[in-house]
Amino acid sequence: MFRMRTILMIAALALGLAACANNSSSSAGGNPYGGDATSAPSMASGAATIQTAKVPGVGTVLTNGDGMTLYLFEADTGTTSACTGACSQSWPPVTTSGNATGTMGATSSMLGTTTRDDGSTQVTYNGHPLYTYAGDTSSGTASGQGINAFGGLWYVVNTAGDAVKGGGGGGGGNSGYGSGGYG
């Protein structure tokens, strides 16, 4: 009985470790928040896919290829990202190593790229650098909506490439992610 229980525990542990290893390698750069957005921007693998989805509270918005809601940062200047260091850990930039593509309602002609301070290539839409939010743990959520963190406000991006300023879950607080500098 003891031997069977030990074998089962080892097998379960091995399956758990295999699942973890598979999870981290299937997302670009090992990002647990999905797709082409990475917390270490230089680790993007492949071209980013930008699409749309209906998200409760904010409507039809841009998402990455894994369905994670995309945000813009009002502190950005044009296509230049103001989110680096600790900021990019909470708000991983959507990066790409090829030409980003727009599908399912995202307009390809509005897509572009910008070079980040670390040399990685970040996807832009209508001139805004795009980010995911580490607090969104599944597709169809927008818990970063309206958060004031790292020196500016964060908003979900609609299909026109504009900030969605109503609805969402974040409110005006800083949700523990700080409102200090840019990293």
C-alpha positions as CSV (number, residue, x, y, z in Angstrom):
1,M,0.0,0.0,0.0
2,F,2.8,2.4,0.9
3,R,4.6,1.6,-2.3
4,M,1.6,2.2,-4.4
5,R,0.9,5.6,-2.7
6,T,4.5,6.7,-3.2
7,I,4.4,5.7,-6.9
8,L,1.1,7.7,-7.4
9,M,2.5,10.7,-5.6
10,I,5.6,10.7,-7.8
11,A,3.5,10.3,-10.9
12,A,1.3,13.2,-9.9
13,L,4.3,15.4,-9.1
14,A,5.8,14.5,-12.4
15,L,2.6,15.4,-14.3
16,G,2.4,18.7,-12.4
17,L,6.0,19.6,-13.2
18,A,5.4,18.7,-16.9
19,A,2.3,20.9,-17.0
20,C,4.2,23.8,-15.5
21,A,7.1,23.4,-17.9
22,N,4.7,23.1,-20.9
23,N,2.8,26.2,-19.7
24,S,5.9,28.4,-19.4
25,S,7.3,27.4,-22.8
26,S,4.0,27.7,-24.7
27,S,3.6,31.4,-23.9
28,A,6.0,33.8,-25.5
29,G,8.8,34.4,-23.1
30,G,7.3,32.2,-20.4
31,N,4.7,34.9,-19.6
32,P,1.9,33.5,-17.4
33,Y,-0.5,36.3,-18.6
34,G,-0.6,35.2,-22.2
35,G,0.7,35.4,-25.7
36,D,3.0,38.0,-27.1
37,A,3.0,40.2,-24.0
38,T,6.0,39.5,-21.9
39,S,7.3,40.8,-18.7
40,A,10.8,40.6,-20.2
41,P,10.1,42.4,-23.5
42,S,13.2,41.1,-25.3
43,M,11.9,37.5,-25.1
44,A,9.1,37.8,-27.7
45,S,9.0,34.8,-30.0
46,G,7.2,35.3,-33.3
47,A,4.8,37.9,-34.6
48,A,2.2,39.3,-32.3
49,T,-1.5,38.8,-33.1
50,I,-3.9,41.6,-32.2
51,Q,-7.6,40.8,-32.2
52,T,-10.8,41.9,-30.5
53,A,-13.2,40.5,-27.9
54,K,-16.2,41.6,-26.0
55,V,-15.2,42.2,-22.4
56,P,-17.9,42.8,-19.7
57,G,-18.0,46.3,-18.5
58,V,-15.9,47.8,-21.3
59,G,-17.3,46.5,-24.6
60,T,-15.5,45.3,-27.7
61,V,-11.8,45.9,-27.1
62,L,-8.3,44.8,-28.4
63,T,-6.8,41.6,-27.0
64,N,-3.7,39.7,-27.7
65,G,-3.7,36.3,-29.5
66,D,-4.6,34.6,-26.1
67,G,-7.6,36.9,-25.6
68,M,-5.9,39.0,-22.9
69,T,-7.2,42.6,-22.8
70,L,-4.8,45.3,-24.1
71,Y,-4.2,48.6,-22.5
72,L,-2.6,52.0,-23.2
73,F,-0.7,54.2,-20.8
74,E,-1.6,57.9,-20.8
75,A,1.9,58.7,-19.6
76,D,3.4,57.4,-22.9
77,T,4.5,60.1,-25.3
78,G,3.4,59.3,-28.8
79,T,4.8,55.8,-29.6
80,T,7.5,56.1,-26.9
81,S,6.8,53.9,-23.9
82,A,7.1,55.5,-20.4
83,C,6.6,52.0,-18.8
84,T,10.0,50.4,-17.9
85,G,11.4,48.5,-14.9
86,A,8.9,47.6,-12.3
87,C,6.1,49.1,-14.4
88,S,6.8,46.6,-17.2
89,Q,6.5,43.8,-14.7
90,S,2.9,44.9,-13.8
91,W,2.1,46.0,-17.3
92,P,4.0,43.7,-19.7
93,P,4.5,45.4,-23.1
94,V,3.1,43.5,-26.1
95,T,6.2,42.7,-28.1
96,T,6.8,41.1,-31.4
97,S,9.8,39.8,-33.4
98,G,7.9,40.1,-36.7
99,N,5.1,42.1,-38.2
100,A,2.1,42.2,-35.9
101,T,-1.1,41.1,-37.5
102,G,-4.7,42.2,-36.9
103,T,-7.5,39.7,-37.0
104,M,-11.1,39.3,-35.8
105,G,-11.9,43.1,-35.9
106,A,-8.5,44.6,-35.3
107,T,-7.4,46.8,-38.2
108,S,-4.0,45.8,-39.5
109,S,-3.3,49.3,-41.0
110,M,-3.5,50.7,-37.4
111,L,-0.8,48.4,-36.2
112,G,2.8,49.5,-35.9
113,T,5.8,49.1,-33.7
114,T,8.2,51.1,-31.6
115,T,11.6,50.3,-30.2
116,R,11.7,50.1,-26.4
117,D,14.7,51.3,-24.3
118,D,15.9,47.7,-24.0
119,G,15.9,47.2,-27.8
120,S,12.8,45.1,-28.0
121,T,10.0,45.8,-30.4
122,Q,6.7,46.8,-28.9
123,V,3.4,46.7,-30.8
124,T,1.5,50.0,-31.2
125,Y,-2.1,50.5,-32.3
126,N,-3.3,53.9,-33.6
127,G,0.1,55.2,-32.3
128,H,-0.3,53.9,-28.7
129,P,2.1,51.3,-27.3
130,L,0.1,48.3,-26.1
131,Y,0.3,46.4,-22.8
132,T,-1.4,43.6,-21.0
133,Y,-2.0,43.7,-17.2
134,A,-0.6,41.2,-14.8
135,G,-3.8,41.5,-12.7
136,D,-5.8,40.0,-15.6
137,T,-5.4,36.3,-14.9
138,S,-7.9,35.2,-17.6
139,S,-9.2,36.3,-20.9
140,G,-12.4,38.4,-20.8
141,T,-11.3,40.5,-17.8
142,A,-10.2,44.2,-17.6
143,S,-9.2,44.6,-14.0
144,G,-6.6,47.2,-15.0
145,Q,-9.2,49.6,-16.4
146,G,-8.8,53.1,-15.0
147,I,-5.9,52.3,-12.6
148,N,-3.6,55.2,-11.7
149,A,-0.2,53.6,-11.5
150,F,3.4,54.4,-12.3
151,G,2.7,58.0,-13.0
152,G,-0.4,57.8,-15.2
153,L,-3.7,56.2,-16.0
154,W,-4.2,52.9,-17.8
155,Y,-7.2,52.3,-20.1
156,V,-8.5,49.5,-22.2
157,V,-8.1,50.1,-26.0
158,N,-11.1,50.0,-28.3
159,T,-11.1,49.0,-31.9
160,A,-10.7,52.6,-33.0
161,G,-7.4,52.7,-31.0
162,D,-8.8,55.0,-28.4
163,A,-8.9,54.7,-24.6
164,V,-12.1,53.4,-23.2
165,K,-12.7,55.8,-20.3
166,G,-15.8,54.3,-18.8
167,G,-16.5,51.0,-17.0
168,G,-14.0,48.4,-15.9
169,G,-12.7,47.2,-12.6
170,G,-9.7,49.2,-11.6
171,G,-11.2,52.5,-10.6
172,G,-9.0,55.4,-9.8
173,G,-6.8,53.7,-7.1
174,N,-3.4,52.3,-7.6
175,S,-4.3,48.7,-6.7
176,G,-1.0,48.2,-4.8
177,Y,1.1,48.7,-7.9
178,G,2.5,52.1,-6.9
179,S,2.0,55.4,-8.5
180,G,5.7,56.4,-8.3
181,G,8.2,56.8,-11.0
182,Y,8.7,54.9,-14.2
183,G,10.9,52.2,-12.9
